[in-house]
Amino acid sequence: NPQVIVGANTSYAYYVHEGTDPHTIRPKKSKLLRFVYNGRVIYVEKVSHPGQEEQPFLSKNLRKVIR
């Protein structure tokens, strides 16, 4: 029987594939998060992420290979 391996080599692939519920993002190694918004550098203690809709790219590609 032929074998097919479909995967991703990133730490966040599962969350993109399956989606996420709304959640809070907090810094792990410092007291503040830093990001650029509208050309300005912003520092905050936390961010409320609205969640991620699932993007099942692994399942879609597996179905293509199986056909």
N, CA, C and O atoms as a MOPAC input file, in Angstrom:
PM7 MOZYME 1SCF
protein

 N      0.83000 1    -1.19500 1     0.00000 1
 C      0.00000 1     0.00000 1     0.00000 1
 C      0.86900 1     1.25000 1     0.00000 1
 O      1.80500 1     1.36300 1     0.79200 1
 N      0.55900 1     2.17900 1    -0.88300 1
 C      1.32100 1     3.43300 1    -0.89000 1
 C      1.01300 1     4.25800 1     0.36200 1
 O     -0.08700 1     4.19300 1     0.90900 1
 N      1.99400 1     5.02300 1     0.79500 1
 C      1.80800 1     5.90200 1     1.94500 1
 C      1.96400 1     7.35100 1     1.51300 1
 O      2.75700 1     7.68300 1     0.63200 1
 N      1.17500 1     8.20600 1     2.16900 1
 C      1.23600 1     9.63900 1     1.90800 1
 C      1.37300 1    10.33900 1     3.24800 1
 O      0.64900 1    10.02400 1     4.19300 1
 N      2.29000 1    11.27900 1     3.33500 1
 C      2.45400 1    12.07900 1     4.54500 1
 C      2.12700 1    13.52000 1     4.19700 1
 O      2.73400 1    14.11100 1     3.30500 1
 N      1.17100 1    14.06900 1     4.90500 1
 C      0.80200 1    15.47400 1     4.74400 1
 C      1.05000 1    16.13800 1     6.08600 1
 O      0.55600 1    15.66300 1     7.10800 1
 N      1.80500 1    17.22700 1     6.10300 1
 C      2.09700 1    17.87400 1     7.36900 1
 C      2.59500 1    19.29100 1     7.18400 1
 O      2.66400 1    19.81200 1     6.07000 1
 N      2.93700 1    19.89300 1     8.29200 1
 C      3.49000 1    21.24700 1     8.30000 1
 C      4.58100 1    21.29400 1     9.35900 1
 O      4.49300 1    20.60400 1    10.37500 1
 N      5.59500 1    22.09400 1     9.13100 1
 C      6.72200 1    22.12700 1    10.05900 1
 C      6.79400 1    23.42900 1    10.85400 1
 O      7.88400 1    23.92900 1    11.13200 1
 N      5.64800 1    23.97300 1    11.21500 1
 C      5.62000 1    25.17600 1    12.05200 1
 C      4.88600 1    24.88200 1    13.34900 1
 O      4.02000 1    24.00900 1    13.39600 1
 N      5.23000 1    25.60400 1    14.38900 1
 C      4.61800 1    25.38400 1    15.70100 1
 C      3.15700 1    25.83200 1    15.74400 1
 O      2.40400 1    25.38600 1    16.61000 1
 N      2.75300 1    26.69200 1    14.84000 1
 C      1.39900 1    27.24200 1    14.87000 1
 C      0.46000 1    26.61700 1    13.82800 1
 O     -0.69700 1    27.02700 1    13.73100 1
 N      0.92500 1    25.64700 1    13.05800 1
 C      0.11400 1    25.06300 1    11.98900 1
 C     -1.20100 1    24.48100 1    12.50600 1
 O     -2.24100 1    24.62600 1    11.86300 1
 N     -1.15700 1    23.82600 1    13.66000 1
 C     -2.37400 1    23.23700 1    14.23000 1
 C     -3.43900 1    24.30800 1    14.44300 1
 O     -4.61100 1    24.09200 1    14.13500 1
 N     -3.03100 1    25.46000 1    14.96900 1
 C     -3.98700 1    26.52200 1    15.28700 1
 C     -4.56600 1    27.16000 1    14.03400 1
 O     -5.72600 1    27.57200 1    14.02800 1
 N     -3.77000 1    27.24600 1    12.97000 1
 C     -4.28300 1    27.74300 1    11.69400 1
 C     -5.25300 1    26.71800 1    11.11600 1
 O     -6.33200 1    27.07700 1    10.64500 1
 N     -4.87200 1    25.45400 1    11.15200 1
 C     -5.69900 1    24.39200 1    10.58000 1
 C     -7.02500 1    24.24200 1    11.32100 1
 O     -8.08300 1    24.18900 1    10.69400 1
 N     -6.97500 1    24.17400 1    12.62100 1
 C     -8.17300 1    23.90400 1    13.43000 1
 C     -8.91300 1    25.15600 1    13.88400 1
 O    -10.07600 1    25.07200 1    14.27900 1
 N     -8.26200 1    26.31200 1    13.83400 1
 C     -8.87500 1    27.54500 1    14.31200 1
 C     -8.71800 1    27.67800 1    15.82300 1
 O     -8.31200 1    26.73500 1    16.50200 1
 N     -9.04300 1    28.85600 1    16.33700 1
 C     -8.95400 1    29.10200 1    17.77100 1
 C    -10.17300 1    29.87800 1    18.24000 1
 O    -10.82900 1    30.56000 1    17.45200 1
 N    -10.46700 1    29.77100 1    19.51100 1
 C    -11.48300 1    30.59900 1    20.15000 1
 C    -10.85400 1    31.94600 1    20.48800 1
 O     -9.63000 1    32.07600 1    20.46300 1
 N    -11.66800 1    32.94500 1    20.80300 1
 C    -11.09100 1    34.20500 1    21.28200 1
 C    -10.20500 1    33.93900 1    22.50300 1
 O    -10.53300 1    33.10000 1    23.34200 1
 N     -9.08400 1    34.65500 1    22.59600 1
 C     -8.15400 1    34.43200 1    23.69600 1
 C     -7.29400 1    35.66900 1    23.95000 1
 O     -7.21400 1    36.56800 1    23.11200 1
 N     -6.66400 1    35.69800 1    25.10100 1
 C     -5.78400 1    36.80300 1    25.47800 1
 C     -4.33900 1    36.40200 1    25.22400 1
 O     -3.92300 1    35.29500 1    25.56500 1
 N     -3.57900 1    37.31100 1    24.62300 1
 C     -2.15600 1    37.08800 1    24.38700 1
 C     -1.38800 1    37.96000 1    25.37700 1
 O     -1.60800 1    39.16800 1    25.46500 1
 N     -0.48900 1    37.32600 1    26.11500 1
 C      0.35300 1    38.02100 1    27.08700 1
 C      1.82100 1    37.71900 1    26.76600 1
 O      2.12800 1    36.66900 1    26.20200 1
 N      2.72200 1    38.63200 1    27.12000 1
 C      4.14400 1    38.37600 1    26.85700 1
 C      4.66900 1    37.23100 1    27.72100 1
 O      4.21200 1    37.03800 1    28.84800 1
 N      5.62400 1    36.47900 1    27.19200 1
 C      6.22500 1    35.36500 1    27.92700 1
 C      7.58000 1    35.73100 1    28.50900 1
 O      7.93800 1    35.25300 1    29.58500 1
 N      8.33600 1    36.56900 1    27.81600 1
 C      9.70900 1    36.85100 1    28.23100 1
 C      9.92400 1    38.28800 1    28.70100 1
 O     11.03900 1    38.64000 1    29.08800 1
 N      8.90700 1    39.11000 1    28.67800 1
 C      9.04800 1    40.49800 1    29.11500 1
 C      7.72700 1    40.95300 1    29.73600 1
 O      6.78400 1    40.17000 1    29.84600 1
 N      7.66800 1    42.20300 1    30.13400 1
 C      6.45100 1    42.72700 1    30.77000 1
 C      5.45200 1    43.27300 1    29.76100 1
 O      4.26600 1    43.40400 1    30.06400 1
 N      5.93600 1    43.59500 1    28.54900 1
 C      5.07500 1    44.20900 1    27.54700 1
 C      5.21300 1    43.52000 1    26.19200 1
 O      6.26300 1    42.96600 1    25.86700 1
 N      4.13900 1    43.56300 1    25.41100 1
 C      4.17200 1    43.15800 1    24.00800 1
 C      4.52000 1    44.39900 1    23.18200 1
 O      4.10300 1    45.50500 1    23.52400 1
 N      5.26600 1    44.22500 1    22.11900 1
 C      5.62400 1    45.33100 1    21.23900 1
 C      5.19100 1    44.98900 1    19.82600 1
 O      5.46700 1    43.89800 1    19.32900 1
 N      4.50900 1    45.93000 1    19.18000 1
 C      4.15100 1    45.74400 1    17.78000 1
 C      3.97400 1    47.09300 1    17.11700 1
 O      3.88400 1    48.11900 1    17.79100 1
 N      3.92300 1    47.09100 1    15.79300 1
 C      3.75500 1    48.31700 1    15.02200 1
 C      2.31900 1    48.36400 1    14.51200 1
 O      1.83100 1    47.40200 1    13.91900 1
 N      1.65200 1    49.48000 1    14.74600 1
 C      0.26900 1    49.68000 1    14.30400 1
 C      0.17100 1    51.05800 1    13.66700 1
 O      0.48800 1    52.06500 1    14.30100 1
 N     -0.26500 1    51.10400 1    12.41900 1
 C     -0.36400 1    52.36600 1    11.66900 1
 C      0.94800 1    53.15900 1    11.70800 1
 O      0.94100 1    54.38200 1    11.84000 1
 N      2.06700 1    52.44700 1    11.59200 1
 C      3.35300 1    53.10000 1    11.55800 1
 C      3.90700 1    53.52500 1    12.91100 1
 O      4.99200 1    54.10200 1    12.97900 1
 N      3.18400 1    53.25100 1    13.97800 1
 C      3.64300 1    53.62800 1    15.32600 1
 C      3.97800 1    52.38000 1    16.12600 1
 O      3.31200 1    51.35400 1    15.99100 1
 N      5.00500 1    52.46300 1    16.95400 1
 C      5.36700 1    51.35500 1    17.83700 1
 C      4.47500 1    51.43800 1    19.07300 1
 O      4.38100 1    52.48300 1    19.71800 1
 N      3.82400 1    50.32100 1    19.39100 1
 C      2.88200 1    50.25600 1    20.51200 1
 C      3.39000 1    49.22700 1    21.51400 1
 O      3.88700 1    48.16900 1    21.12600 1
 N      3.26700 1    49.53300 1    22.78900 1
 C      3.58700 1    48.59600 1    23.86900 1
 C      2.33300 1    48.38400 1    24.70400 1
 O      1.70400 1    49.35000 1    25.13700 1
 N      1.96700 1    47.13100 1    24.93200 1
 C      0.78400 1    46.81000 1    25.74000 1
 C      1.07800 1    45.60800 1    26.62600 1
 O      1.97900 1    44.82000 1    26.33700 1
 N      0.31300 1    45.47300 1    27.70700 1
 C      0.47600 1    44.33100 1    28.61100 1
 C     -0.17700 1    43.07300 1    28.07700 1
 O      0.26800 1    41.96300 1    28.36900 1
 N     -1.25300 1    43.24500 1    27.27900 1
 C     -1.96200 1    42.08700 1    26.72700 1
 C     -2.76400 1    42.52300 1    25.51200 1
 O     -3.01500 1    43.71000 1    25.30900 1
 N     -3.15800 1    41.54900 1    24.71200 1
 C     -3.98900 1    41.78400 1    23.53400 1
 C     -5.13000 1    40.77500 1    23.55600 1
 O     -4.91200 1    39.59300 1    23.82000 1
 N     -6.34100 1    41.23800 1    23.27900 1
 C     -7.48500 1    40.33500 1    23.16600 1
 C     -7.62800 1    39.92200 1    21.70900 1
 O     -8.04500 1    40.72000 1    20.86900 1
 N     -7.28200 1    38.68000 1    21.41100 1
 C     -7.35600 1    38.15900 1    20.04200 1
 C     -8.78100 1    37.66800 1    19.79000 1
 O     -9.33300 1    36.95400 1    20.62700 1
 N     -9.38600 1    38.02900 1    18.66300 1
 C    -10.78500 1    37.65000 1    18.40700 1
 C    -10.97600 1    36.17500 1    18.03200 1
 O    -12.11000 1    35.71300 1    17.90300 1
 N     -9.88700 1    35.44400 1    17.85800 1
 C     -9.98700 1    34.04800 1    17.42500 1
 C     -9.62800 1    33.93500 1    15.96100 1
 O     -9.55200 1    34.92900 1    15.23900 1
 N     -9.40900 1    32.70300 1    15.53900 1
 C     -8.95700 1    32.41800 1    14.18000 1
 C     -9.92300 1    31.41700 1    13.55900 1
 O    -10.17500 1    30.35900 1    14.13600 1
 N    -10.45900 1    31.73900 1    12.40100 1
 C    -11.30900 1    30.77900 1    11.69600 1
 C    -10.42800 1    29.64400 1    11.16600 1
 O     -9.29900 1    29.87600 1    10.73200 1
 N    -10.94500 1    28.43500 1    11.20400 1
 C    -10.14700 1    27.29600 1    10.73100 1
 C     -9.82700 1    27.43200 1     9.25000 1
 O    -10.63500 1    27.93000 1     8.46600 1
 N     -8.63300 1    26.98100 1     8.88500 1
 C     -8.17600 1    26.94600 1     7.50100 1
 C     -7.56700 1    25.55900 1     7.26700 1
 O     -6.34600 1    25.40800 1     7.32400 1
 N     -8.39000 1    24.55900 1     7.00700 1
 C     -7.93900 1    23.15400 1     6.98200 1
 C     -7.12000 1    22.78300 1     5.74200 1
 O     -7.51800 1    21.91800 1     4.96200 1
 N     -5.98700 1    23.43700 1     5.57200 1
 C     -5.13600 1    23.20500 1     4.39300 1
 C     -4.56600 1    21.79100 1     4.35400 1
 O     -4.36000 1    21.24500 1     3.27000 1
 N     -4.30600 1    21.18700 1     5.51600 1
 C     -3.76700 1    19.82000 1     5.51500 1
 C     -4.81200 1    18.83000 1     5.00700 1
 O     -4.50900 1    17.98900 1     4.16100 1
 N     -6.03300 1    18.92600 1     5.51600 1
 C     -7.11000 1    18.02200 1     5.09000 1
 C     -7.42000 1    18.19200 1     3.60800 1
 O     -7.62300 1    17.21100 1     2.89300 1
 N     -7.45400 1    19.44200 1     3.15100 1
 C     -7.75100 1    19.69100 1     1.74200 1
 C     -6.69500 1    19.06200 1     0.83900 1
 O     -7.02400 1    18.44900 1    -0.17600 1
 N     -5.42600 1    19.21700 1     1.21100 1
 C     -4.35300 1    18.64300 1     0.38100 1
 C     -4.34100 1    17.12200 1     0.44500 1
 O     -4.04500 1    16.46500 1    -0.55300 1
 N     -4.65600 1    16.55800 1     1.59700 1
 C     -4.74000 1    15.09700 1     1.69800 1
 C     -5.83300 1    14.56400 1     0.78500 1
 O     -5.63100 1    13.56100 1     0.10000 1
 N     -6.98500 1    15.21800 1     0.76500 1
 C     -8.07100 1    14.77400 1    -0.12700 1
 C     -7.64300 1    14.83600 1    -1.58900 1
 O     -7.98800 1    13.95000 1    -2.37100 1
 N     -6.89400 1    15.87300 1    -1.96700 1
 C     -6.41300 1    15.98100 1    -3.34600 1
 C     -5.49800 1    14.82400 1    -3.70500 1
 O     -5.59100 1    14.27200 1    -4.80200 1
 N     -4.60700 1    14.45100 1    -2.77900 1
 C     -3.65700 1    13.36500 1    -3.02600 1
 C     -4.37200 1    12.02100 1    -3.11400 1
 O     -4.01600 1    11.18000 1    -3.94000 1
 N     -5.37000 1    11.81900 1    -2.27400 1
 C     -6.09500 1    10.54700 1    -2.25100 1
 C     -6.86900 1    10.33300 1    -3.54900 1
 O     -6.97700 1     9.20200 1    -4.02300 1
 N     -7.40100 1    11.39600 1    -4.12400 1
 C     -8.15000 1    11.26800 1    -5.39300 1
 C     -7.19400 1    10.78800 1    -6.44000 1
 O     -7.58400 1    10.60300 1    -7.59300 1

